[in-house]
């Protein structure tokens, strides 16, 4: 029993400590001590675990500290944890307008609609909705099987087909939103400027095409390659921007979401 009490006290102390760190970070932010707030928010995240609200606050602090790449990264992480965090979505959209030579979004209409639907609720809410749809599906099946009324049987059959489709789609969204934070296939440029190169190495000739991209740009990581023969760079990412441009990028210049 005493061990349970000790564990409970330890848990309460850790929670109080994390809460205190977040409050200290808020206080530093309000004093416009943004560098201090950034350190405290990161400490709170390390001690208290993942939090969409903490990442949102951290993004605000990074933005105020003029670190646009880190701000975009923090907002993206906030939305990966909870896609329904409207404040993070609004701030992310605003900060993206500050990115120099930001690539245009060429996502398809259906993909954008899917993203919009996914952002309506948190992962837990989608999971509960999936459970509710499953119960409704069972009810429609029961009506079809056990009802002697022809109209009710038709309602159960066709209604069940519709509910089944919606149930599968909700399951897909619930799975995607729940696993979004663990999917590190995307990254954000966190240095003022980096270069997309046609080869996974430092530029050696004018034939190797180099295209600069700027802080805050989002890239999709397709592959990685270590280059022990390159004394300047240890690792390169094969990346894609907006489902089109593909090139190599210094891994040290980006941070995975």
ABEGO torsion letter per residue (X at the ends): XAAAAAAAAAAAAAAAAAAAAAAAAAAAAAAGBAAAAAAAAAAAAAAAEBBAAAAAAAAAAAAAAGBAAAAAAAAAAAAAABAABAAAAAAAAAAAAABBGBBBBABBAAAAAAAAAAAABBAAAAAAAAAAAAAAAAAAAAAAAABABAAAAAAAAAAAAAAAAAAAAAAAAAAAAAAAAABAABBBBABABBBBBABBBBBABAABBBBBBBBGBBBBBABBBBBAABAABABBBBBBBGGBBBBBBBAAABBBX
